[in-house]
């Protein structure tokens, strides 16, 4: 299926694209914005987002309204986060050793071609502009990316838990075999230290570093692709919130907590 040429540079907070079903919404343009020659545009976006946040948080007549979550504040906070991502990307894209730019394009192309083509094939006779436009409006592809990011985090959490469980089991076995009694607190500290050490060794291995790079790229792509993350809980929880520093600044992170406290815990 042919993609609509304007998809990659879309900036609207809604997407009803029957051409790409939302699979190319915004992200090629976002990668383009991170290029060195687009520095002035990034500065202009930063200023616009800052003004939007200031306007959205002006004291109102009702007491306490300054801290009350509103749609305007959510949008302004998300826009600030997107600006932080762009600025971080701009810094890493000039580093030839950093794989982020390549991974973003690669994952984006997988979503916009392989996954999109598989969707079209599965739809069969229902594969038409109206059906694809409805799927785009329902945030299908950014939901897929957000779920992928969550699944990747689950894999890493499972690995961490497995290391800890094995360490505790080995410690219990060794201590019991030698008839040595160790206070529970000491045993926990020893197990924690061993698990952290093993995790540090694993983190130094290329495959783990590549996994983390890929996970970050999927998270960024989910945020870039989503027309309105402030309306999409999975994108906030699975993609934007876990990015953290240095991708998203502490200031913007606090704004997200203020604007969307139920989604950003």
N, C-alpha and C positions, 0 to 999 in steps of 0.2 A: 504494500500500500504506500502511496506517496504521502509524505508529510507536508503540511501547510508551511510555507516558507517562513511565515511570521511567528511560528510557534516558539522557536528558540529565543526570541527576544520579547516574548509576552511578559507583561508586568501587571496585568489586571488581576484582581482578587477573585475572579471567577474564571472557569475554563469550561467551554463547551465546544471543544475542537473535535469535529468529526473526522479530521484528517489523521491526527496522531493519538486521539483519545486521552491526551494529556501526558503522553510519554516523553514528549520533548518540550514541555511547557517551561520556558524560562531558563533552563540550565545551560544551554550553549551560550546564551547572552550573558549569563552570570560569569561563566569562565572567561568570556571575552572582556568583561568589565574588569577582571583582575589583571589584565595585561598592563605592562608599564606605561604604554601610551594613553591609558584611560585614567591616569591619576587624577586629573582635574574633575572628571565625572564622579569619581569616588568621593572626592572632597565635597562636591556639591550634594551628593546623596547623604553624606554624614551630617552636613549642616541642616538639610531638610528634615532628617530623622530627629535631630536634636531639637529643632523648633517644634516638631510634632509632639515630642514628649513633654516639652515645657508647656505647650498649649493644653495638652491633655491632663496635666497635673496642676493646673492653676487652681487655687482655692475657690470653691464654689460657695454659694450662700448657705447651703446646708452643712452643718458641722460634721466633720469626719469624711466628707466626700473626697478629700485629697487622696486618701489611701484606699478608697473603695474601688475594686476592680471594675473597669468599664471596657467596652469594645474599643473605644478610641485609645485607651492606654495599652490594651493588648496589641493593637496594630502598631502603635508607636514603638513598643518594646521589641516586637518581632522585627520591625524595620531596622532598629538599631542593631539587633543581633545579626541580621543579614549583612549590614554594613561591616560589622566586625569580621564576619566570615570573609567578605570580599577583601578587606585589608590584610587579613592573615594570609589569604591565598596569594595576594599580590607579593607578599614578602617571600613566600616559599617557592613560588613559580620561577623566581630568578635563580634558585639554587638547583643546579643540574643533578645533584645527588638526591633531591627530594622527589619521591614518586607520586606525590599527591595529584598534580595536574594530569599526569598520564592516567592514573587510576580513575580520576573523575570522568575523563573522557571515555575511557574503556568501559566503565560500568554504565555510564549514560548511554553509550552505543548499544550495549547488551540489552538494556531496557527498551531503547527506542527501536531496535531491530528484532533481535531474537525473541524477546518477551512479547513485543507488539505483534510480530508475525504469528507467534503461537496463539495469541489471543484471537487474531483474525481467522486463523484456521479453525479454532474451536467454535467460533461463532457460526461458521458455515453460512447458510443462507441469510442469517440474521446480521451478517457483517455489513452494515451500512452506516452512513454518516450519522443517522439519528441514534442508533444504538451506541456507536462510539462516543458521540457527544454526551449521551446520558452517563456513560462510564466516566468520562472526563469530569463531568459535574460532580460525580460522587467521589472524586479524588482517588480513583483506582490505583494509579501508578505510584503516587506518593505513599499510599497505604502499603503497597507491596514493598517499597524501599524501607519504610519505617519498620515493618514486620521483619524484614531481613536484618536490619540493624539490631532489633531486639533479640532475634535468634542468635546472632553472632555474640551478643553480650552474654546470653544464656550459656553458650558453649564455653566462653572464657570463665564464667562463674562456676560451671560444672568442673572445669579443670582445677580451679583453685580449691574447690571443696574436696575433690578427689585427692589432691596433694595433702591437704590437711588431715583427711580421714586416714590415709595410708600412714602418715607420720605418727599420728596418735596411736594407731594400731601397732606399729612397730615398736614404739616407745613402751606401750603397755606390755607387749610380749617380752621385750628385753628386760624390763624391770621385774616382771613377775618371775621370769626364769632365773634371775639372780637373787630373788628373795629380798630385793631392795624396796623400801617404802619411800616414795617421794610425795610430798604434799601436793594436793591437787593444783594449787596455784602455781607451784614450780613446774609441774608437768605441763600445764597449759602454756606457760611462758616458753618452755623448751620446744614444745610442739609448734607454737607460733613462729619462733625464731627459725626453726628448721624449714617450715613451710615457706616463709618469706625468702630464705636463702635459696631454696630450690626454685621458687618463682623468679628470683632475680637471675638465676642461671638460665632459665628458660627464656626470659625476656631478652637476653643477650643473643639468642639464636636468631638467624635471619628469618626463619619461617614464622616465628612469633612476631617479629617486628613487621613483617609483611602483612600478617593478619591484622595487626593494629592499624597499619596504614590503610588497609582495605576497609576496615570497619569505620574509620574516620571518614573515608571518601564516601561510603554509603550513607552515613549520617548527613554529611554536607549535601549530597545530591538529593536526599529526601527533602531537606529544607529548601533547596533551590527550586525543586520541581513543584513543590506545593504552592498553589496560588494564594492560599490564606492559612498559614500554619496556626494562626490564632483561633481558627475554627476547627482545627484537626488535632484532636488530643494525641493520637498515636505519633504524629510527627513531633509534637512538643516533647512527649515523654521518652520516646525511643531514639529521637534524632537530635533535636536542638538542645534539650536539657543536658544530656550526657557529654556534649562537646566540651563544655567548660573552658577553662583557661588552658593554653593561651589563645585558643580560637575565639572564644567569646569572653569579653572583658568582665571583670568583677562588677563594674558599674552596671553594665547591661544585664548581667546575670541577676543582680538585685532588682532591676526593673522588671524582669520577667517574673520574679517571685512576687513582686507587688501587684503586677497586672493580672497574673494567672496563678494565684496561690494554690488552687486545687490541682493544677497540672504540674506545677514546678515545686516539688517538695524538697 
